[in-house]
Amino acid sequence: EAGAAVPQQGGGGSPMYHSDVEIKSGWLMKKAESSWGWRKRWFVLYSTRIAYYASPESRGVVKTVLLSEPAGAKVEVLQNNEQDFRIHTQGRSVQLRAASA
């Protein structure tokens, strides 16, 4: 959804919102952080972040990966499979798999 509101923490822990533009959306597999398994998630790429949900109809964001952090984000295509890639940010790393390259 173009122009979707993006929550950001304001003073006192209350969210503030600004406009963010949706670029692309679709299904990706995300490697679970606590296990070896993969989970199918609906991803939405915005101009400053990637958010993922349990499904396109889901209203609650599972997590958000900020792409506009001071150090920026780095995308690494994994050599073992061109459909697998990792997004590295200052605080975390997320491994994803597309259905096709």
PEFENDA-V655164 format. One record per residue. N is the residue number from 1. RES is the residue in one letter. PHI is phi as a letter, one per 20 degrees, with the letter a starting at -180 (* if undefined). PSI is psi as a letter, one per 20 degrees, with the letter a starting at -180 (none if undefined). D_LAST is the distance of its C-alpha to the last C-alpha in Angstrom with 1 decimal. Layout:
n = [N	N]
res = [RES	RES]
phi = [PHI	PHI]
psi = [PSI	PSI]
d_last = [D_LAST	D_LAST]
//
This chain:
n = [1	2	3	4	5	6	7	8	9	10	11	12	13	14	15	16	17	18	19	20	21	22	23	24	25	26	27	28	29	30	31	32	33	34	35	36	37	38	39	40	41	42	43	44	45	46	47	48	49	50	51	52	53	54	55	56	57	58	59	60	61	62	63	64	65	66	67	68	69	70	71	72	73	74	75	76	77	78	79	80	81	82	83	84	85	86	87	88	89	90	91	92	93	94	95	96	97	98	99	100	101]
res = [E	A	G	A	A	V	P	Q	Q	G	G	G	G	S	P	M	Y	H	S	D	V	E	I	K	S	G	W	L	M	K	K	A	E	S	S	W	G	W	R	K	R	W	F	V	L	Y	S	T	R	I	A	Y	Y	A	S	P	E	S	R	G	V	V	K	T	V	L	L	S	E	P	A	G	A	K	V	E	V	L	Q	N	N	E	Q	D	F	R	I	H	T	Q	G	R	S	V	Q	L	R	A	A	S	A]
phi = [*	f	m	f	f	d	f	c	f	d	f	m	n	e	f	d	c	b	f	b	d	f	d	b	b	r	e	c	e	d	f	f	f	e	b	e	e	d	c	f	c	e	d	c	e	d	f	c	a	c	d	c	c	f	b	f	e	f	e	e	f	f	b	c	d	f	e	d	f	g	e	m	c	c	d	d	e	f	f	f	a	f	e	e	b	c	d	d	c	g	d	a	c	c	d	c	c	e	f	b	e]
psi = [o	p	k	q	p	o	p	q	p	a	q	j	j	q	q	q	q	r	p	p	p	p	g	q	q	r	p	q	p	p	p	p	h	j	a	i	r	q	p	p	q	o	q	p	o	r	h	i	r	p	q	q	r	h	r	h	i	p	i	p	p	g	r	p	o	p	i	k	r	g	i	a	q	p	p	o	p	p	h	i	o	i	i	p	r	q	p	p	r	h	i	r	p	p	p	q	p	q	h	q	none]
d_last = [24.5	25.4	28.2	27.8	30.2	28.9	31.3	32.6	35.4	38.7	42.1	43.3	39.9	39.6	36.4	36.4	33.9	32.6	30.3	26.6	24.2	21.2	18.2	15.4	15.3	13.5	13.1	11.5	13.0	15.3	17.1	20.8	23.0	25.9	24.5	21.9	20.5	17.5	18.3	16.6	17.2	17.1	16.0	17.6	16.9	20.4	21.7	23.0	21.3	18.7	20.5	19.6	21.6	22.3	21.6	21.5	25.3	26.0	28.2	28.1	25.5	24.6	23.8	23.0	21.4	23.3	21.5	24.9	26.8	29.2	27.1	23.9	20.5	18.3	14.6	13.8	10.5	11.8	12.7	12.8	9.2	6.3	5.0	8.6	10.3	14.0	16.0	19.5	22.5	26.1	26.8	23.7	20.3	17.7	14.9	11.9	9.1	6.6	7.1	3.8	0.0]
//
